[in-house]
């Protein structure tokens, strides 16, 4: 086993209660190896980078993913606690909720389906992808040394396709149901904190929004410009018979309000998308109730957004807490763009979509672990000295003003390799100068394909 730096040991040992003693040794091997491995994140690649290429009992490492008895949900709770203590000790806890398509093929992958590929598709070009759909809940928190918001995954669930559920004789669970369960699980883990869940337009369902409101979770999503919004129901007069009213008069739609000349607009400065810098936008806000026949009535605050320079089309947001400030709602929603950055980073640097497990248990565990590895690397980088974690891998043709996740991963790898080099150095100098031999893990890391 590679010796770990002292500042890393406490954080890694926080996950030890999930496993028995024998399984914990192999789990720690996989965790450290997944950080150090370049390219594909297969179990065999982890064993090679850890110097276990000649290990005859290599199957023990595979059993951690496909057979060992440990609870990933308990690990998610431990990880959330570590993230809260490190990056969100005060104020509202802002969570991002989104789904991701992991492109996978194979007859043995039972939960896969055919979906629209959000990365390769556009408004005018539709691309299908065969793979697995995952729903991930992330902490949207500021990272001090990076000076920007990062989306840190801590709870990820598999959403099987309708065909897979039908073949197994199970009820298909839609994305909104899975997202509702993940958000309610976070509420049970953080009973005393103010929770804010930010999602895209796919989560603007009345059943989902009503569940968030009843659980004391503030939900922020996009809103259609032609949504059926109403004034609150007037007070019920004494002696009135029949069911109480649930809505009042219907005001003009948001599309009409957007084009009206008497709409009051306020200028607000918000961060740009994907770290593009600050920009000035104009917002208008109001309160209403959103109602549809047969569905719950949800009071909301709507926020209209337009760009004075017309760089993006006007859009509307909703918040299930009408008392929130419009500028704060927009600021929380802007954090959602970092979710897409995290999905891109885990594919590029943590090997998501390169794993090759076939059993149902290993598939359900591997991708959530790789997504959680993004958060674990961020926590490890936070424990490094400031000089090491702020080191930027810049070049003459590529200047970076701030460190990114790739720099944090490089800093954590350097700390682990440095600890191993110091631990294996001879205590007393040799009389003859030994011939240098490149260690097998280093050679594998240098020549392995990206």
C-alpha positions in Angstrom: 0.0 0.0 0.0 1.3 3.5 -0.9 1.9 5.6 2.2 -0.4 8.6 2.3 0.5 12.1 3.4 -0.5 12.9 7.0 -2.9 15.6 5.9 -4.7 13.0 3.7 -4.9 10.1 6.1 -7.7 11.6 8.3 -10.0 12.3 5.4 -9.4 8.8 3.8 -10.0 7.1 7.1 -13.4 8.8 7.4 -14.7 6.1 5.0 -13.2 3.2 6.9 -16.4 2.4 8.9 -18.2 1.4 5.6 -16.1 -1.7 5.3 -14.8 -4.6 7.3 -11.1 -4.7 8.0 -10.2 -7.0 5.1 -12.3 -5.2 2.6 -11.0 -1.8 3.7 -7.5 -2.6 2.6 -8.7 -3.3 -1.0 -11.1 -0.3 -0.9 -8.2 2.0 0.1 -6.1 0.5 -2.7 -8.9 1.3 -5.3 -9.4 4.8 -3.9 -5.7 5.8 -4.0 -5.2 4.1 -7.4 -8.2 5.8 -8.9 -6.6 9.2 -8.1 -3.2 8.2 -9.5 -4.3 6.3 -12.6 -4.3 8.2 -15.9 -6.6 7.2 -18.8 -9.0 4.4 -18.2 -10.4 3.8 -14.7 -10.5 0.0 -14.8 -9.6 -2.2 -11.8 -6.6 -3.6 -13.7 -5.3 -0.1 -14.4 -5.5 0.7 -10.7 -3.6 -2.5 -9.8 -0.9 -1.6 -12.3 -0.4 2.0 -11.0 -0.3 0.7 -7.4 2.5 -1.8 -8.2 0.2 -4.8 -8.0 0.5 -6.1 -11.5 1.7 -9.5 -10.3 -0.9 -9.8 -7.6 -2.3 -13.3 -7.9 -5.4 -12.5 -5.8 -6.4 -9.6 -8.0 -10.0 -10.7 -7.8 -10.3 -9.3 -4.3 -10.1 -5.8 -5.8 -13.0 -6.6 -8.2 -15.1 -7.9 -5.3 -15.2 -4.5 -3.7 -17.4 -3.3 -6.5 -19.4 -6.4 -7.5 -19.8 -8.4 -4.3 -18.6 -6.8 -1.0 -21.3 -5.7 1.5 -21.0 -1.9 2.0 -23.6 0.9 1.7 -22.9 3.6 -0.9 -25.6 5.8 0.6 -23.8 5.8 3.9 -20.6 6.8 2.1 -22.6 9.7 0.5 -23.6 10.9 3.9 -20.0 10.9 5.1 -18.9 12.8 2.0 -21.6 15.4 2.4 -20.6 16.0 6.0 -17.0 16.5 5.0 -18.0 18.9 2.2 -20.3 20.9 4.5 -17.5 21.3 7.1 -15.0 22.4 4.5 -17.0 24.7 2.1 -20.5 25.4 3.5 -20.3 25.9 7.2 -22.6 29.0 7.2 -25.5 30.2 5.1 -27.9 28.3 2.8 -26.7 25.0 1.4 -27.1 25.3 -2.4 -27.5 22.0 -4.2 -27.5 21.3 -7.9 -29.6 18.5 -9.3 -29.1 17.2 -12.9 -28.9 14.1 -14.9 -26.0 12.7 -17.0 -25.8 10.2 -19.9 -23.0 7.7 -19.6 -22.3 6.3 -23.0 -22.1 2.5 -22.7 -22.7 -0.4 -25.0 -23.0 -4.1 -24.3 -25.5 -6.9 -24.0 -24.9 -7.4 -20.3 -25.7 -3.9 -19.3 -29.3 -4.3 -18.4 -30.2 -0.8 -17.3 -29.1 1.0 -20.5 -31.4 2.8 -22.9 -31.5 5.1 -25.9 -31.5 8.7 -25.0 -30.9 12.1 -26.5 -27.2 13.0 -26.1 -27.2 16.5 -24.5 -23.5 17.0 -25.2 -23.6 16.2 -29.0 -27.1 17.5 -29.7 -28.2 21.0 -30.4 -31.5 22.8 -31.1 -31.3 21.9 -34.8 -29.3 18.6 -34.5 -30.6 15.5 -32.6 -28.1 12.8 -31.6 -29.0 9.5 -29.9 -26.8 7.8 -27.5 -26.9 4.3 -25.9 -25.9 4.3 -22.3 -26.9 4.7 -18.7 -28.7 7.7 -17.2 -27.6 9.0 -13.8 -29.2 11.5 -11.5 -26.6 13.4 -9.4 -27.0 15.8 -6.4 -24.1 18.2 -6.0 -23.0 20.8 -3.5 -22.6 24.2 -5.3 -20.1 25.9 -3.1 -17.3 28.5 -3.5 -13.8 27.1 -3.5 -11.5 29.6 -1.9 -8.2 29.0 -3.8 -10.0 28.7 -7.1 -12.2 31.8 -6.5 -15.2 30.4 -8.2 -18.1 28.0 -7.6 -17.5 24.2 -8.1 -20.2 21.6 -8.3 -19.2 18.8 -5.9 -21.1 15.5 -6.4 -21.9 13.5 -3.3 -25.1 11.4 -4.1 -25.7 9.8 -7.4 -28.4 7.3 -8.4 -29.0 5.1 -11.5 -32.2 5.7 -13.4 -32.9 2.5 -15.4 -34.6 2.8 -18.8 -38.3 1.9 -19.3 -37.4 -1.2 -21.2 -35.1 -2.4 -18.5 -37.8 -2.0 -15.9 -40.4 -3.7 -18.0 -38.2 -6.7 -18.6 -37.6 -7.0 -14.8 -41.2 -6.5 -14.0 -40.6 -3.4 -12.0 -42.3 0.0 -12.1 -40.4 2.6 -14.1 -39.3 5.6 -11.9 -39.2 8.9 -13.8 -36.4 11.4 -13.4 -38.6 13.7 -11.3 -39.3 10.9 -8.8 -35.6 10.1 -8.5 -34.6 13.7 -8.1 -37.3 14.2 -5.4 -36.0 11.2 -3.5 -32.4 12.5 -3.6 -33.4 16.0 -2.5 -35.5 14.6 0.4 -32.6 12.4 1.4 -30.4 15.5 1.7 -33.1 17.1 3.8 -33.0 14.1 6.2 -29.2 14.4 6.5 -29.3 18.2 7.0 -32.4 18.8 9.1 -31.4 22.1 10.5 -30.0 23.8 7.4 -31.6 26.0 4.8 -31.6 24.0 1.6 -31.8 25.4 -1.9 -32.1 23.0 -4.9 -31.3 24.4 -8.3 -32.4 22.5 -11.5 -33.1 23.1 -15.1 -36.5 23.2 -16.8 -37.0 19.4 -16.5 -37.6 19.8 -12.8 -40.4 22.5 -13.2 -43.1 20.0 -12.4 -45.8 20.8 -9.9 -45.6 17.5 -8.1 -41.8 18.0 -7.7 -42.1 21.6 -6.6 -44.9 20.9 -4.1 -42.8 18.1 -2.6 -39.9 20.5 -2.2 -42.1 23.2 -0.6 -43.6 20.7 1.9 -40.1 19.5 2.9 -39.0 23.1 3.5 -36.6 23.1 0.5 -36.4 26.1 -1.8 -36.5 24.9 -5.4 -35.3 27.2 -8.3 -35.9 26.1 -11.9 -36.8 27.6 -15.2 -40.4 28.6 -16.0 -42.2 28.7 -19.3 -43.2 32.1 -20.5 -46.7 30.9 -21.2 -47.2 29.2 -17.8 -50.7 29.4 -16.3 -50.1 31.7 -13.3 -52.8 33.2 -11.2 -53.3 35.6 -8.3 -53.7 34.1 -4.9 -57.2 33.0 -3.9 -59.3 35.8 -2.3 -60.3 35.3 1.4 -63.3 33.0 1.9 -66.4 34.9 2.9 -68.5 33.6 5.9 -71.4 31.4 4.9 -69.9 30.4 1.5 -70.6 26.8 0.5 -68.6 24.5 -1.7 -64.9 23.8 -2.0 -62.6 26.7 -1.2 -61.1 28.5 -4.1 -57.5 27.7 -5.0 -56.8 30.6 -7.3 -57.7 34.2 -8.1 -57.8 36.1 -11.4 -55.4 35.2 -14.1 -52.9 38.1 -14.9 -51.2 38.5 -18.3 -48.7 35.8 -19.1 -45.0 36.4 -18.6 -44.5 36.7 -22.4 -46.9 39.7 -22.3 -45.2 41.1 -19.2 -41.9 40.8 -21.0 -43.1 42.9 -24.0 -45.1 45.4 -21.9 -43.7 48.9 -21.8 -44.8 49.6 -18.2 -42.8 46.6 -16.8 -40.2 47.8 -14.2 -36.7 46.4 -14.8 -33.8 46.5 -12.4 -30.2 46.1 -13.4 -28.3 43.3 -11.6 -24.6 42.2 -12.0 -24.2 38.4 -12.0 -21.3 36.0 -12.8 -21.1 34.9 -16.5 -21.6 31.3 -17.6 -18.7 29.0 -17.2 -16.5 31.6 -15.6 -16.8 34.1 -18.5 -16.7 37.1 -16.2 -19.4 39.3 -14.7 -22.2 40.7 -16.9 -25.1 43.1 -16.3 -28.7 41.9 -16.8 -32.1 43.3 -16.2 -34.7 41.5 -14.1 -38.4 42.0 -13.2 -40.2 39.9 -10.5 -43.5 39.2 -8.9 -45.5 36.6 -7.0 -48.2 34.3 -8.1 -49.6 30.8 -7.7 -49.0 28.1 -10.4 -52.0 25.8 -10.9 -53.0 23.1 -13.3 -56.0 20.9 -13.1 -55.6 17.9 -10.9 -52.2 19.0 -9.6 -51.1 20.8 -6.4 -51.2 24.6 -6.2 -47.7 26.0 -5.7 -47.1 29.6 -4.7 -44.0 30.9 -6.4 -41.9 34.0 -7.1 -41.2 34.5 -10.8 -38.3 36.4 -12.2 -38.0 37.6 -15.8 -34.5 38.0 -17.1 -33.3 39.8 -20.2 -30.0 40.9 -21.6 -29.6 44.6 -22.6 -27.1 43.5 -25.2 -29.3 40.6 -26.5 -26.6 38.0 -26.1 -29.2 35.4 -24.9 -33.0 35.3 -25.3 -35.2 36.3 -22.4 -36.1 33.6 -19.9 -38.0 33.2 -16.7 -37.2 31.5 -13.4 -39.4 30.4 -10.5 -38.7 30.0 -6.8 -41.0 28.1 -4.4 -40.2 30.6 -1.6 -41.9 33.9 -2.5 -40.0 35.7 0.2 -36.6 35.3 -1.5 -35.0 38.3 -3.2 -35.0 38.2 -7.0 -31.3 39.0 -7.2 -30.5 36.2 -4.9 -32.6 33.8 -6.9 -30.7 34.7 -10.1 -27.4 34.3 -8.3 -28.2 30.9 -7.1 -29.5 29.8 -10.5 -26.2 31.0 -12.1 -24.4 28.4 -10.0 -26.1 25.6 -11.9 -23.8 26.1 -14.9 -20.9 24.5 -12.9 -22.8 21.2 -12.9 -22.0 20.9 -16.6 -18.3 21.7 -16.0 -18.1 18.9 -13.4 -19.6 16.4 -15.9 -17.0 17.5 -18.4 -14.1 17.2 -15.9 -15.0 13.7 -14.6 -15.0 12.5 -18.2 -11.7 14.1 -19.1 -9.7 13.5 -15.9 -11.4 10.8 -13.8 -12.2 8.3 -16.6 -16.0 8.2 -16.5 -17.3 6.2 -19.5 -14.0 4.2 -19.6 -14.8 1.6 -16.8 -15.7 -1.9 -18.0 -17.8 -3.5 -15.3 -20.6 -5.8 -16.4 -22.4 -6.9 -13.3 -25.4 -4.9 -12.1 -23.9 -4.2 -8.7 -20.5 -3.0 -10.0 -22.2 -0.7 -12.6 -24.4 0.8 -9.9 -21.4 1.5 -7.7 -18.5 2.5 -10.1 -19.9 5.7 -11.7 -21.2 7.2 -8.4 -17.7 6.5 -6.9 -16.0 8.2 -9.8 -18.3 11.2 -9.5 -17.7 11.3 -5.7 -13.9 11.1 -6.5 -14.2 14.7 -7.9 -15.3 15.9 -4.4 -12.7 13.8 -2.6 -9.9 15.2 -4.7 -11.2 18.7 -4.0 -11.2 17.9 -0.2 -7.7 16.5 -0.4 -6.4 19.6 -2.3 -8.0 21.8 0.4 -5.7 20.2 3.0 -2.5 20.9 1.0 -0.4 24.0 1.7 -1.6 27.1 -0.2 1.5 27.1 -2.3 0.9 23.6 -3.6 -2.8 23.8 -4.3 -2.5 27.2 -6.1 0.1 26.0 -8.5 -1.2 26.4 -12.1 -0.1 24.3 -15.1 0.1 27.2 -17.6 2.0 27.5 -20.8 2.9 30.2 -23.3 -0.1 29.2 -25.5 -2.5 28.6 -22.6 -2.6 31.0 -19.7 -4.9 30.3 -16.7 -5.5 33.0 -14.1 -7.0 30.5 -11.6 -6.3 26.9 -10.8 -8.8 24.4 -12.2 -9.7 20.8 -11.1 -6.9 19.5 -13.3 -4.4 21.5 -11.2 -6.0 20.2 -8.0 -5.7 16.7 -9.2 -2.1 17.2 -10.2 -1.3 18.7 -6.8 -2.9 15.7 -5.0 -1.0 13.2 -7.2 2.3 15.0 -6.5 1.8 14.9 -2.8 1.0 11.1 -2.9 4.0 10.3 -5.1 6.3 12.5 -3.0 5.3 10.6 0.1 6.0 7.3 -1.5 9.4 8.5 -2.7 10.4 9.7 0.7 9.2 6.5 2.3 11.2 4.2 0.1 14.5 6.2 0.2 17.4 4.4 1.9 18.1 5.5 5.5 21.9 5.5 4.9 23.7 6.3 1.7 25.0 3.4 -0.3 28.7 3.0 -0.9 28.2 2.6 -4.6 25.9 4.6 -6.7 23.0 2.4 -7.7 21.7 2.3 -11.3 18.5 4.2 -11.6 15.5 2.1 -12.5 12.2 3.6 -13.2 9.5 2.1 -10.9 6.9 0.0 -12.6 3.9 2.3 -11.6 5.8 5.3 -12.9 6.5 3.6 -16.2 2.9 2.6 -16.5 1.7 6.2 -15.8 4.1 7.6 -18.4 3.4 5.3 -21.3 -0.3 4.5 -20.7 -2.6 6.0 -23.3 -4.8 9.0 -22.3 
